[in-house]
Amino acid sequence: MPEKTPPATVLIPAYNEEGTVADVVRVAVEAGFPVVVADDGSHDATALRAREAGAEVVELRPNRGKGGAYAAGLERVKTPYVILLDADLTGLRPEHLHELLEPVLRGEADMTVGVFRGGRWLSDFGNRITPQLSGQRALAADKLRGLPDLANSRYDVELKLTRHARRQGWRVRYLPLVGVGQKLKEEKRGFWAGLTHRLRMYAQILRYALKPRA
């Protein structure tokens, strides 16, 4: 009997995430999905760790930003749907991926957005305040490909995707990811380097948020 083709590919953009990317990849593989990691110009062993864990890796030089990583990774996606995950998640389990995908497969939503619940209080707090910035999503691969200016988007890509969904009239469901959290940038890069990166990210998101809407 032929093996059933998975309906979705897990796409993970990653930049200097050697400490966590393998754990995220292993969960996705355990859940039964092919995995593509877009290594966005990392200077560490992110690509190696992702391959060892079972992912197909696209290595980008130079760094293109999160939207550019999505665009490059999508070139390797052959399934009709895609599950987007960040590379620095903690507490992720296979059932979380299925919970994100199932409403889309059943035609109940055009996109689902995962919101942290009961993982780590700091990442929970940020995710609850701005759920529209969550990187944990499921949708049709062609819908993501159709996001205007995807390849040139950086930290603002989730906000762009949220606004695009609203303009297109997509049905969007926000779902709790119980027990899932995220490593803080200050933990991964040291306090000052992490804080600098965080402020740069917030500045770009704010610039996009304040742009006049077409």
C-alpha positions as CSV (number, residue, x, y, z in Angstrom):
1,M,0.0,0.0,0.0
2,P,1.5,3.4,-1.0
3,E,2.6,5.7,1.8
4,K,0.2,8.6,2.4
5,T,1.6,11.9,1.4
6,P,1.6,14.5,4.3
7,P,-0.7,17.4,3.6
8,A,1.6,20.0,5.0
9,T,5.3,20.9,5.3
10,V,6.7,22.5,8.4
11,L,8.7,25.6,7.4
12,I,11.1,27.1,10.0
13,P,13.1,30.2,9.5
14,A,16.2,30.3,11.6
15,Y,19.0,32.6,12.4
16,N,21.7,31.5,14.9
17,E,19.4,29.0,16.6
18,E,21.7,26.0,17.1
19,G,20.6,25.6,20.7
20,T,16.9,25.0,19.9
21,V,16.3,24.3,16.2
22,A,16.9,20.6,16.5
23,D,14.3,20.2,19.2
24,V,11.7,21.9,17.0
25,V,12.6,19.9,14.0
26,R,12.4,16.6,15.9
27,V,8.9,17.4,17.1
28,A,7.8,18.2,13.5
29,V,9.3,15.0,12.2
30,E,7.6,13.0,15.0
31,A,4.3,14.6,14.0
32,G,4.8,13.1,10.6
33,F,5.6,16.2,8.5
34,P,8.5,17.0,6.2
35,V,10.5,19.9,7.5
36,V,12.3,22.7,5.6
37,V,14.6,25.0,7.6
38,A,15.6,28.2,6.0
39,D,18.9,29.0,7.7
40,D,19.0,32.8,7.2
41,G,22.8,33.5,7.2
42,S,23.6,32.0,10.5
43,H,27.1,32.1,11.9
44,D,26.7,29.1,14.1
45,A,25.8,25.4,13.6
46,T,22.1,26.0,13.0
47,A,22.1,24.3,9.5
48,L,24.1,21.3,10.8
49,R,21.8,20.8,13.8
50,A,18.7,21.1,11.7
51,R,20.0,18.5,9.2
52,E,21.0,16.1,11.9
53,A,17.4,16.3,13.3
54,G,15.9,15.4,9.9
55,A,15.2,18.7,8.1
56,E,15.9,19.7,4.6
57,V,18.0,22.9,4.9
58,V,18.2,25.9,2.6
59,E,21.2,28.0,3.5
60,L,20.9,31.7,2.6
61,R,23.8,34.2,2.2
62,P,23.6,36.9,3.2
63,N,20.8,37.2,5.8
64,R,17.5,38.1,4.0
65,G,15.1,38.5,7.0
66,K,12.2,36.3,8.0
67,G,10.1,37.0,4.9
68,G,13.1,36.3,2.7
69,A,13.6,33.0,4.5
70,Y,10.0,32.1,4.1
71,A,10.2,32.8,0.4
72,A,13.3,30.7,-0.1
73,G,11.9,27.9,2.0
74,L,8.7,27.9,0.0
75,E,10.6,26.9,-3.1
76,R,11.2,23.5,-1.5
77,V,7.6,23.1,-0.3
78,K,5.7,20.6,-2.4
79,T,2.6,20.1,-0.2
80,P,-0.6,22.1,-0.5
81,Y,-0.3,23.5,3.1
82,V,2.4,24.8,5.3
83,I,2.9,25.1,9.0
84,L,5.1,28.0,10.1
85,L,7.1,27.6,13.3
86,D,9.8,29.7,15.0
87,A,13.1,27.9,15.6
88,D,13.4,28.9,19.3
89,L,10.2,27.3,20.7
90,T,10.1,25.4,24.0
91,G,7.5,22.9,25.2
92,L,6.4,22.1,21.6
93,R,4.6,18.7,21.1
94,P,3.4,16.9,17.9
95,E,-0.2,17.5,18.8
96,H,0.3,21.3,18.7
97,L,1.1,21.0,15.0
98,H,-2.0,19.0,14.3
99,E,-4.1,21.4,16.3
100,L,-2.9,24.2,14.1
101,L,-3.4,22.4,10.8
102,E,-6.7,20.6,11.4
103,P,-9.1,23.6,11.2
104,V,-7.5,24.6,7.8
105,L,-7.7,21.0,6.5
106,R,-11.4,20.8,7.5
107,G,-12.2,24.1,5.8
108,E,-13.1,25.9,9.0
109,A,-10.3,28.5,8.7
110,D,-8.1,29.9,6.0
111,M,-5.3,30.5,8.5
112,T,-4.7,29.5,12.1
113,V,-2.5,31.4,14.5
114,G,-1.0,29.8,17.6
115,V,-0.9,31.8,20.9
116,F,1.2,30.6,23.8
117,R,-0.5,29.5,27.0
118,G,1.1,28.3,30.1
119,G,4.6,27.9,28.7
120,R,6.9,30.7,29.9
121,W,5.2,33.7,31.5
122,L,7.3,36.3,29.6
123,S,6.6,34.9,26.2
124,D,3.0,34.2,27.2
125,F,2.5,37.8,28.1
126,G,4.0,39.2,24.9
127,N,2.0,36.7,22.8
128,R,-1.3,37.6,24.5
129,I,-0.7,41.3,24.1
130,T,0.2,41.0,20.4
131,P,-1.2,37.6,19.1
132,Q,-1.1,39.1,15.5
133,L,2.7,38.9,15.6
134,S,2.8,35.1,16.4
135,G,5.0,33.1,14.1
136,Q,3.1,29.9,14.7
137,R,0.6,29.5,11.8
138,A,-0.9,27.1,9.4
139,L,-2.3,28.0,5.9
140,A,-2.3,27.0,2.3
141,A,1.2,27.3,0.8
142,D,-0.1,29.3,-2.1
143,K,-1.7,31.9,0.2
144,L,1.7,32.5,1.8
145,R,3.3,32.7,-1.6
146,G,0.7,35.3,-2.5
147,L,1.7,37.7,0.3
148,P,2.8,40.9,-1.5
149,D,6.5,41.7,-1.1
150,L,7.1,38.5,1.0
151,A,10.7,38.1,-0.1
152,N,11.6,41.7,1.1
153,S,9.9,41.4,4.5
154,R,11.8,41.1,7.7
155,Y,10.5,41.3,11.3
156,D,7.2,42.8,10.1
157,V,6.2,39.7,8.0
158,E,3.6,38.4,10.6
159,L,1.9,41.8,10.8
160,K,1.9,42.0,7.0
161,L,0.4,38.5,6.8
162,T,-2.3,39.4,9.4
163,R,-3.3,42.6,7.5
164,H,-3.3,40.8,4.2
165,A,-5.6,38.1,5.6
166,R,-8.0,40.8,6.8
167,R,-8.0,42.6,3.4
168,Q,-8.6,39.3,1.6
169,G,-11.4,38.3,4.0
170,W,-9.7,35.2,5.3
171,R,-11.2,33.3,8.2
172,V,-8.5,33.4,10.9
173,R,-8.7,31.4,14.1
174,Y,-6.4,32.1,17.1
175,L,-5.7,28.8,18.9
176,P,-4.0,28.3,22.3
177,L,-0.7,26.4,22.2
178,V,-0.8,25.1,25.8
179,G,2.7,24.6,27.3
180,V,4.6,26.2,24.5
181,G,6.9,29.1,25.0
182,Q,9.9,30.8,23.4
183,K,13.4,31.6,24.4
184,L,14.0,35.2,24.9
185,K,16.5,37.0,22.7
186,E,18.3,38.2,25.8
187,E,18.8,34.6,26.9
188,K,20.2,33.5,23.5
189,R,22.5,36.4,22.7
190,G,23.3,38.0,26.1
191,F,21.4,40.8,27.6
192,W,22.7,43.8,25.7
193,A,22.9,42.1,22.3
194,G,19.5,40.5,22.8
195,L,17.9,43.8,23.9
196,T,19.5,45.6,20.9
197,H,18.0,43.0,18.5
198,R,14.6,43.2,20.2
199,L,14.5,47.0,19.9
200,R,15.5,46.8,16.2
201,M,12.7,44.3,15.6
202,Y,10.1,46.4,17.4
203,A,11.2,49.5,15.5
204,Q,10.7,47.8,12.2
205,I,7.3,46.4,13.2
206,L,6.2,49.9,14.4
207,R,7.3,51.5,11.2
208,Y,5.1,49.1,9.2
209,A,2.2,49.4,11.7
210,L,2.2,53.2,11.3
211,K,2.3,53.1,7.5
212,P,-0.9,54.3,5.9
213,R,-3.0,51.3,4.8
214,A,-3.8,50.9,1.2
